[in-house]
Amino acid sequence: MTGRPTAPAVPDVTVVVAVYNTMPALTECLESLVGQSIGLGRLEIVAVDDGSTDGSGEELDRFADRFPGTFKVVHQENSGGPARPNNVALAEATGRYVFFVGADDYLGPEALERMVAMADANDSDVVLGKMVAVGNRSIPRAVFRATEANIPLIGSGALYAISNTKMYKRALIEEHAIRYAEDLPVSCDMPFTLEMYVRARTISVVADYDCYYAVRRDDDSNITYRARFENRLKVCGYALDKLAELAGPGELYDAFAIRLLKVDLAWIFGENFLAMTPERRAECVHATAAFMKDYYGSSFDSMEQRLSVPERLRFRWVFAGETDELAELVSMDTSGTMPPTVLEDGRAYARYPGFRDSLHALPDSSFQLLGPVAGRLGSGTRLHSADWHQDADGFALDITVRVPVLGDTDTVYVRLASGAMPSSSDKAGARRLDEGEQLPAPVGDFSRTPEPGGQGTLVTVRIPLRRTRATLGVRVSVDAGGRTYEIPVRGKGQPMPLARRWGADDPYRVAARVNPKGRMVISTGPLHPPKTSLGSRLRSRLTGAKRSKRK
């Protein structure tokens, strides 16, 4: 809208912007606010400049001059974090709803109009608008699967969307005097949002529109990305204490405690940990171990089954105080290195360092893979060697495939399969068969030997080829963790056997190639296909043209 309407006594929504040195991104943020389709007459913007030195304060004043009926700007000395500016802004807010936007970020043009409409239609206390990542910013996704009038806290993904970039009913904020903890230098929005979640009767989601664009700065200067581990532990403890006070022990407390393990505490032991000096790493492990004993203790044993194996092992090494072993694990995990999968008695284990190491005696359960393992199997399965074999009995493919499994490998087979793999298997490089689905019986004599170095198994088989026209994918099947997986064999970068002719009277041709997805494919067919008549070729072309028109 253009013009400067007089703001109503009670705006529909107050947008709070806490600002500290965010130029030039601040300009895009503010432009996205004044351009909202809800209109300036229903909007109030309260911006607090927390002692900026890069011109951010002057930019706020410029917008206040342009939109005097909409903007309120407060300038204050730097407070060291976003908590104080947000509290100052809340004291100034008059809207029915309050929305917090990061000064680095910006909104979709219809975001506020859609979110206010959702809140009014459902008497919502909290409304989450779909987030979009800009610049590799980490954002929640599960909670935005669908637009919902009311979602539960547990199981919806809401606990993984804990930042304050949402719309809140201001009456609920004031009823319980909910404010940001000013002694938390980072992530002060976590306990604020958590309390709003717990006190809310209705939590709604707008997922059918891109509401919020979350920007990660090129210099990683967003405060969340440069937090020290001491600050991270402090806010996690504060949030757990707050939740215990609000809701007590139970399912919600446990779900949030697991969320902290998977996100906030796991963040400590990522690339940041590897960048620390050995002395700093030791301090980090010692402090986190003390935190874990205070807040988790023996309950970790029951919680760990809801974590991935690398997540479990991070905290097992923390409990054990083993800094070097932890660093080795973090290095493997952050680099994407997958250890082999050990198959045993229907179970599957990830053989990370420490597996069945008597020196540390970590439980097998910490290494057990409980969910799908398609990605682990797909990433390490590849062609080792291939050649043709011809004798009096016919023509065959001699092939050896490297599979990243150890232990009970008797269920590992190689087949030639017709038909394409489903596209859903492309990312993982493998698929898990549906319950009750069966693959054709394997053909050929198999041998399975450990790969030199002990990181996998080499599966060798001679597969007879039939005299037919066919295009066949080379695939491995393996039973792991109680389910069967099918894995296309990657051949990219590996030498393929040269095309061959077999048979004298009615010769056939066989060829091996790598398809556009990097997978090995075998093609067979007559060397001299029978010629078709002119009439057949014309009929075929006419039929094809009609089909094309129908498409």
MIMARVEX-332395 format. One line per field, with one value per residue (C-alpha): residue in one letter; x, y, z. Coordinates in steps of 0.1 Angstrom, whole numbers, padded with zeros to 4 digits, m for minus. Example, Ala and Ser with C-alpha at 12.3 -4.5 7.8 and 13.67 -1.06 7.14 Angstrom:
// residues 2
residuo: [A_S]
px: [0123_0137]
py: [m0045_m0011]
pz: [0078_0071]
//
This chain:
// residues 551
residuo: [M_T_G_R_P_T_A_P_A_V_P_D_V_T_V_V_V_A_V_Y_N_T_M_P_A_L_T_E_C_L_E_S_L_V_G_Q_S_I_G_L_G_R_L_E_I_V_A_V_D_D_G_S_T_D_G_S_G_E_E_L_D_R_F_A_D_R_F_P_G_T_F_K_V_V_H_Q_E_N_S_G_G_P_A_R_P_N_N_V_A_L_A_E_A_T_G_R_Y_V_F_F_V_G_A_D_D_Y_L_G_P_E_A_L_E_R_M_V_A_M_A_D_A_N_D_S_D_V_V_L_G_K_M_V_A_V_G_N_R_S_I_P_R_A_V_F_R_A_T_E_A_N_I_P_L_I_G_S_G_A_L_Y_A_I_S_N_T_K_M_Y_K_R_A_L_I_E_E_H_A_I_R_Y_A_E_D_L_P_V_S_C_D_M_P_F_T_L_E_M_Y_V_R_A_R_T_I_S_V_V_A_D_Y_D_C_Y_Y_A_V_R_R_D_D_D_S_N_I_T_Y_R_A_R_F_E_N_R_L_K_V_C_G_Y_A_L_D_K_L_A_E_L_A_G_P_G_E_L_Y_D_A_F_A_I_R_L_L_K_V_D_L_A_W_I_F_G_E_N_F_L_A_M_T_P_E_R_R_A_E_C_V_H_A_T_A_A_F_M_K_D_Y_Y_G_S_S_F_D_S_M_E_Q_R_L_S_V_P_E_R_L_R_F_R_W_V_F_A_G_E_T_D_E_L_A_E_L_V_S_M_D_T_S_G_T_M_P_P_T_V_L_E_D_G_R_A_Y_A_R_Y_P_G_F_R_D_S_L_H_A_L_P_D_S_S_F_Q_L_L_G_P_V_A_G_R_L_G_S_G_T_R_L_H_S_A_D_W_H_Q_D_A_D_G_F_A_L_D_I_T_V_R_V_P_V_L_G_D_T_D_T_V_Y_V_R_L_A_S_G_A_M_P_S_S_S_D_K_A_G_A_R_R_L_D_E_G_E_Q_L_P_A_P_V_G_D_F_S_R_T_P_E_P_G_G_Q_G_T_L_V_T_V_R_I_P_L_R_R_T_R_A_T_L_G_V_R_V_S_V_D_A_G_G_R_T_Y_E_I_P_V_R_G_K_G_Q_P_M_P_L_A_R_R_W_G_A_D_D_P_Y_R_V_A_A_R_V_N_P_K_G_R_M_V_I_S_T_G_P_L_H_P_P_K_T_S_L_G_S_R_L_R_S_R_L_T_G_A_K_R_S_K_R_K]
px: [0000_0010_m0001_0000_m0032_m0037_m0030_m0060_m0061_m0054_m0034_m0040_m0003_0028_0060_0090_0125_0155_0184_0222_0245_0225_0229_0223_0200_0179_0167_0152_0137_0119_0108_0091_0072_0059_0049_0027_m0007_m0024_m0019_m0002_m0035_m0035_0002_0025_0063_0084_0121_0148_0183_0207_0236_0243_0275_0269_0241_0213_0199_0199_0181_0154_0150_0147_0118_0102_0102_0086_0060_0053_0020_0035_0070_0081_0119_0138_0176_0195_0230_0242_0229_0249_0220_0185_0166_0166_0156_0127_0115_0117_0097_0070_0065_0058_0036_m0002_m0013_m0036_m0008_0029_0053_0090_0112_0150_0166_0185_0153_0123_0086_0066_0041_0010_0025_0009_m0025_m0026_m0014_m0038_m0066_m0056_m0054_m0088_m0105_m0092_m0086_m0050_m0025_0005_0007_0037_0043_0061_0098_0122_0160_0182_0220_0221_0202_0190_0152_0125_0106_0085_0060_0052_0040_0004_m0017_m0033_m0058_m0044_m0014_m0002_0032_0044_0048_0040_0075_0066_0093_0119_0106_0115_0127_0106_0099_0061_0030_0017_m0015_m0003_m0031_m0015_0019_0007_m0016_0014_0040_0061_0094_0128_0155_0181_0208_0209_0233_0221_0189_0169_0139_0139_0124_0101_0086_0085_0064_0041_0037_0029_0004_m0013_m0046_m0044_m0012_m0018_0003_0002_0021_0006_0025_0061_0058_0093_0126_0154_0187_0222_0247_0277_0300_0281_0276_0241_0245_0232_0261_0288_0276_0301_0293_0290_0262_0245_0246_0232_0202_0195_0195_0173_0148_0146_0142_0114_0096_0099_0083_0055_0046_0066_0080_0063_0060_0064_0095_0111_0102_0119_0149_0154_0150_0179_0200_0193_0197_0212_0236_0245_0254_0282_0299_0300_0326_0328_0342_0369_0380_0387_0422_0428_0425_0392_0378_0386_0368_0338_0336_0339_0312_0288_0293_0284_0253_0243_0246_0226_0197_0197_0216_0204_0173_0197_0196_0159_0161_0190_0170_0152_0186_0206_0238_0262_0240_0240_0278_0285_0270_0284_0319_0309_0297_0330_0351_0369_0378_0399_0374_0347_0367_0373_0335_0327_0353_0337_0302_0308_0327_0300_0322_0300_0314_0305_0272_0276_0248_0241_0211_0187_0201_0223_0250_0271_0307_0320_0352_0345_0322_0328_0360_0367_0386_0355_0327_0300_0268_0259_0225_0244_0256_0223_0206_0169_0155_0159_0195_0191_0214_0242_0240_0236_0265_0290_0279_0298_0313_0346_0352_0332_0340_0323_0326_0318_0320_0301_0272_0266_0275_0277_0286_0314_0310_0323_0305_0317_0290_0295_0284_0302_0291_0262_0265_0248_0217_0237_0230_0236_0209_0201_0168_0144_0126_0137_0143_0116_0127_0122_0154_0176_0187_0196_0209_0188_0153_0137_0112_0076_0064_0057_0075_0097_0125_0132_0154_0191_0209_0245_0271_0280_0312_0316_0350_0360_0373_0410_0410_0378_0354_0331_0324_0332_0304_0313_0289_0287_0253_0241_0227_0197_0194_0168_0165_0167_0181_0189_0201_0228_0215_0224_0199_0207_0187_0195_0177_0148_0141_0153_0170_0176_0207_0216_0253_0272_0297_0307_0345_0349_0361_0333_0339_0339_0309_0309_0293_0282_0268_0276_0244_0222_0247_0238_0255_0260_0272_0278_0275_0268_0235_0230_0225_0259_0244_0257_0234_0237_0221_0215_0199_0203_0234_0214_0178_0152_0143_0107_0087_0081_0044_0053_0077_0050_0024_0048_0055_0018_0010_0038_0026_m0009_0005_0025_m0006_m0024_0004]
py: [0000_0036_0065_0067_0057_0064_0033_0019_0019_m0018_m0031_m0067_m0075_m0060_m0071_m0070_m0065_m0067_m0051_m0052_m0045_m0062_m0039_m0042_m0072_m0050_m0030_m0060_m0071_m0038_m0035_m0069_m0056_m0024_m0043_m0068_m0073_m0070_m0032_m0006_0002_m0032_m0033_m0020_m0024_m0020_m0020_m0019_m0009_m0026_m0002_m0009_0007_m0001_0023_0000_0026_0053_0029_0023_0061_0065_0040_0056_0089_0073_0055_0075_0058_0024_0024_0028_0028_0025_0031_0016_0007_m0027_m0054_m0083_m0103_m0103_m0109_m0073_m0057_m0082_m0074_m0037_m0042_m0063_m0034_m0011_m0036_m0029_m0054_m0084_m0106_m0103_m0116_m0117_m0114_m0117_m0085_m0107_m0123_m0113_m0122_m0133_m0105_m0123_m0139_m0117_m0115_m0153_m0159_m0134_m0150_m0184_m0172_m0154_m0184_m0208_m0186_m0196_m0188_m0196_m0196_m0211_m0198_m0220_m0212_m0212_m0215_m0189_m0194_m0229_m0218_m0247_m0247_m0271_m0289_m0317_m0293_m0277_m0308_m0295_m0265_m0274_m0256_m0272_m0295_m0315_m0306_m0342_m0359_m0328_m0315_m0284_m0291_m0289_m0255_m0237_m0203_m0173_m0165_m0171_m0152_m0152_m0140_m0110_m0115_m0149_m0133_m0106_m0129_m0150_m0122_m0142_m0126_m0134_m0145_m0117_m0137_m0161_m0147_m0171_m0190_m0170_m0176_m0213_m0210_m0182_m0203_m0234_m0216_m0202_m0238_m0252_m0225_m0225_m0241_m0239_m0241_m0236_m0240_m0221_m0245_m0236_m0204_m0194_m0170_m0167_m0165_m0174_m0161_m0174_m0146_m0152_m0145_m0168_m0139_m0149_m0153_m0189_m0200_m0186_m0197_m0211_m0245_m0230_m0208_m0237_m0259_m0229_m0224_m0262_m0264_m0233_m0247_m0281_m0264_m0242_m0272_m0291_m0261_m0258_m0294_m0317_m0350_m0370_m0376_m0339_m0335_m0366_m0356_m0322_m0337_m0360_m0329_m0313_m0344_m0345_m0308_m0284_m0307_m0326_m0292_m0288_m0320_m0311_m0292_m0267_m0294_m0304_m0267_m0266_m0270_m0303_m0284_m0268_m0301_m0316_m0287_m0292_m0329_m0324_m0297_m0316_m0348_m0329_m0315_m0350_m0365_m0338_m0337_m0372_m0397_m0432_m0421_m0418_m0456_m0455_m0424_m0434_m0458_m0427_m0413_m0423_m0444_m0414_m0393_m0421_m0426_m0389_m0390_m0424_m0410_m0379_m0399_m0419_m0388_m0401_m0370_m0386_m0413_m0386_m0366_m0396_m0402_m0366_m0365_m0396_m0383_m0348_m0361_m0385_m0416_m0447_m0476_m0512_m0527_m0559_m0584_m0608_m0628_m0606_m0574_m0548_m0528_m0498_m0508_m0474_m0473_m0488_m0516_m0545_m0529_m0545_m0514_m0492_m0518_m0497_m0516_m0532_m0514_m0481_m0494_m0511_m0497_m0496_m0478_m0481_m0486_m0481_m0451_m0470_m0500_m0479_m0456_m0484_m0509_m0508_m0530_m0546_m0565_m0580_m0601_m0625_m0663_m0686_m0724_m0753_m0746_m0711_m0675_m0659_m0628_m0633_m0605_m0594_m0567_m0549_m0547_m0527_m0555_m0580_m0609_m0630_m0624_m0656_m0635_m0612_m0620_m0605_m0606_m0593_m0576_m0562_m0529_m0497_m0490_m0466_m0430_m0429_m0450_m0425_m0405_m0435_m0456_m0485_m0495_m0514_m0540_m0538_m0563_m0596_m0586_m0613_m0611_m0639_m0667_m0660_m0678_m0690_m0702_m0676_m0670_m0643_m0632_m0604_m0573_m0566_m0541_m0556_m0528_m0549_m0582_m0592_m0612_m0632_m0651_m0665_m0656_m0674_m0651_m0660_m0657_m0629_m0592_m0576_m0547_m0558_m0539_m0555_m0555_m0567_m0579_m0582_m0590_m0564_m0556_m0579_m0564_m0570_m0543_m0541_m0521_m0511_m0517_m0485_m0489_m0453_m0451_m0488_m0506_m0524_m0556_m0551_m0560_m0596_m0618_m0653_m0681_m0690_m0698_m0673_m0649_m0627_m0596_m0588_m0554_m0538_m0501_m0475_m0457_m0420_m0427_m0444_m0479_m0510_m0523_m0555_m0556_m0587_m0591_m0606_m0595_m0593_m0584_m0597_m0570_m0558_m0551_m0515_m0519_m0529_m0499_m0475_m0490_m0487_m0450_m0442_m0459_m0440_m0407_m0413_m0422_m0390_m0369_m0386_m0377]
pz: [0000_m0004_0018_0056_0072_0109_0129_0147_0185_0185_0155_0144_0147_0162_0144_0167_0152_0175_0156_0160_0131_0103_0074_0045_0052_0075_0046_0028_0061_0067_0031_0034_0064_0050_0018_0037_0020_0054_0050_0071_0089_0106_0113_0140_0138_0169_0162_0189_0180_0204_0200_0164_0149_0112_0103_0113_0138_0111_0087_0113_0117_0080_0079_0109_0090_0059_0079_0111_0118_0117_0131_0167_0170_0203_0206_0235_0245_0235_0259_0246_0231_0217_0250_0262_0229_0226_0261_0254_0223_0241_0265_0235_0216_0213_0187_0193_0180_0182_0155_0160_0129_0127_0113_0088_0075_0056_0051_0021_0010_0023_0054_0081_0065_0062_0097_0113_0094_0107_0142_0141_0125_0152_0182_0179_0207_0184_0146_0128_0092_0067_0067_0037_0041_0024_0023_0038_0070_0091_0095_0107_0081_0096_0113_0079_0062_0060_0071_0104_0126_0157_0162_0192_0208_0206_0172_0151_0148_0169_0194_0166_0156_0188_0176_0183_0146_0150_0157_0194_0210_0230_0257_0266_0268_0292_0312_0323_0321_0297_0288_0275_0300_0298_0314_0284_0258_0230_0222_0247_0224_0233_0268_0256_0228_0250_0276_0249_0236_0270_0279_0244_0239_0201_0180_0142_0111_0078_0055_0021_0017_0021_0051_0065_0047_0072_0060_0070_0066_0044_0074_0097_0121_0131_0169_0170_0147_0169_0204_0229_0243_0278_0266_0248_0280_0300_0278_0276_0314_0317_0292_0310_0343_0329_0314_0346_0364_0338_0330_0354_0344_0317_0280_0270_0292_0277_0241_0247_0264_0233_0210_0229_0224_0187_0180_0205_0224_0192_0177_0203_0189_0153_0132_0161_0183_0158_0155_0193_0208_0227_0260_0249_0238_0272_0289_0266_0273_0310_0312_0290_0310_0342_0324_0312_0346_0362_0336_0321_0343_0339_0319_0289_0286_0277_0256_0234_0213_0198_0186_0156_0162_0158_0182_0208_0206_0210_0244_0253_0247_0267_0296_0294_0292_0261_0241_0214_0207_0205_0181_0158_0157_0150_0122_0106_0110_0097_0067_0058_0064_0068_0088_0077_0088_0109_0104_0133_0144_0125_0138_0122_0139_0127_0133_0145_0165_0199_0188_0211_0223_0257_0268_0268_0271_0253_0250_0217_0218_0213_0179_0168_0137_0144_0114_0076_0065_0027_0027_0045_0021_m0010_m0004_m0001_m0027_m0059_m0087_m0079_m0112_m0141_m0172_m0195_m0194_m0223_m0224_m0238_m0213_m0227_m0219_m0184_m0164_m0139_m0114_m0080_m0060_m0029_m0003_0030_0053_0076_0098_0086_0049_0036_0026_0003_m0034_m0068_m0095_m0130_m0128_m0154_m0149_m0133_m0097_m0082_m0082_m0044_m0042_m0060_m0030_m0008_m0036_m0024_m0015_0014_0001_0012_0038_0020_m0012_m0026_m0051_m0077_m0066_m0071_m0099_m0098_m0073_m0048_m0028_m0001_0012_0035_0017_0024_0052_0068_0057_0036_0018_m0018_m0033_m0064_m0087_m0123_m0137_m0168_m0196_m0216_m0254_m0254_m0260_m0226_m0206_m0170_m0140_m0118_m0082_m0048_m0022_0015_0047_0074_0106_0098_0063_0028_0008_m0030_m0041_m0077_m0083_m0091_m0119_m0125_m0128_m0130_m0163_m0181_m0200_m0238_m0258_m0269_m0295_m0286_m0307_m0344_m0362_m0345_m0329_m0299_m0286_m0249_m0236_m0202_m0196_m0169_m0172_m0165_m0128_m0126_m0123_m0141_m0169_m0190_m0225_m0246_m0280_m0315_m0333_m0366_m0357_m0383_m0408_m0408_m0439_m0451_m0441_m0406_m0402_m0414_m0391_m0362_m0370_m0373_m0340_m0323_m0337_m0324_m0289_m0289_m0296_m0268_m0243]
//
